[in-house]
Amino acid sequence: MTVDRCDSGQVTIDILPEDALLYVFDFYLDESTRVEAWHELIHVCRRWRILVFGSPRRLNLEIACRDIFRDRPGERLDIWPVLPIILSGHCDSPTRLDKIEARLKYHADRLCEIRLDLRMSPYVKEAIAALDKPFPMLRYLQITAHEGYLPPIYPNPDKFLGGSNHLLYISLFGVPIPEMPNLLLSFTDLEDLRLNDIPFTGFFPLDTMVTALSALTRLKVLLFTLRHDFRYPHHPDWENERSPLPTRTVLPSLTVLKVKNYPQILEDFMVRIDAPLLDYLHIVSNNGSDLDLDTPVFRFIKLMPKFRSPDKAYIGVDTEIRKIWIEFSWPKQSSRRPLSLGICGLSHEPQPERQIPRLVQFCREPLFPLPTLEDLHIGIVMGGRFSPQSLLDNVESTRWLELLQPFTTVKNLYLTQEFAPSIAHALQDLTAERAMVLPTLENVFIESLQSGSAHEVIGQFAAARQLSGHPIGIHDWLGGGLEPDIDYR
């Protein structure tokens, strides 16, 4: 008698105890990106359906309410158990506005997330007014408006979201609410605040915002992004060193700060705050000509020891938006993310090669000298659609050498295949006066070295370094491309 070993020791999943099944369900739902992933589980068998519906909190069961325009407010959702609801909808017609208002009213006690897309909608004010009611389960609010001009909107601080003090996340895009600081005073549990693309009509005094933030003792993430045409008046009194600076407010839990598109707001904001736990500083200036390197921003950086020892620098060209950026990163410490600081090229300069002098100035101060920076990456951002050849053809060797000169401690230089020939020629053209550009260089990594045109030129540079008593190794860079940690778009 033969034994079929394929059947030996096999069991079915039905014999697993409930705790083990819940562990499997947990893992499956955590890996899925769909809110409705639990639907597959309840259709397997009756036992699974009872187990899933019996553990709604552990499995974080939620209902996604997206198709709100084909049914009456309570019609389709009533087939499910009473679970938290995620409401999302686009409001670009009176009918859709009515449907959204009905959902907000009918399910106010079950809504845990609200995501309103108001792009190209003439009903922004009306949609926000529909939020003037309590939402006791609400944890997440996201409102996206269009990029056109919007008059300021003034929600009633006493009615907006009914003072939902368990709200954890707010994200507003292009929504002009000058009274935002007053609204925030009700949301004392807030952990993540993202104010994106703030128009001039919706800006608020920074002192009132800092006062409001001081009450948010659990706030961990703060993001400011101003609209590209924003103009914020700088305080001339702060330019007088004898003028007293505002009292600094401690934000005790803040770990992530992101500011983009206009440096002066960061200057005015930085002199007002102290964030002892900050471990991720994400700065983008899309208008480098306005960036004063002797500002509270960079004085703040200088005064924080953990911001003074980056180990990597990235100089990249995004060929899609035709901008040059530079970014520094710090080594990861324990469970914290690496620190990042970046500056983008001039937003009004159509020729990226003319942005290089500004980056050179940034490299010289305020962060340099950088005694711990050992890795320098130069190249094209992955995914760019346009050829960088026009940029490379217009950059003189002296410009590359000027840009490289501050990096006196770099040991490893990484070049994408597009940049390698130009920089290799620049290094080959070193004069005696500039012979010590990259004096500590030990290795050059070039993407697709064997097939690239830089192979011969970089070989000549390596031979010259060998003769000067500073040998370097030339290697094929298998990784290639740059992925900035900061979004510069």
Beta strands, then each sheet from edge to edge (+ up, - down):
strand 1: 63-65
strand 2: 85-90
strand 3: 111-118
strand 4: 140-145
strand 5: 169-173
strand 6: 192-198
strand 7: 221-226
strand 8: 249-250
strand 9: 256-260
strand 10: 273-274
strand 11: 280-284
strand 12: 312-318
strand 13: 323-329
strand 14: 340-344
strand 15: 375-380
strand 16: 412-415
strand 17: 443-447
strand 18: 473-477
sheet 1: 1+ 2+ 3+ 4+ 5+ 6+ 7+ 9+ 11+
sheet 2: 8+ 10+
sheet 3: 14+ 13- 12+ 15+ 16+ 17+ 18+
end
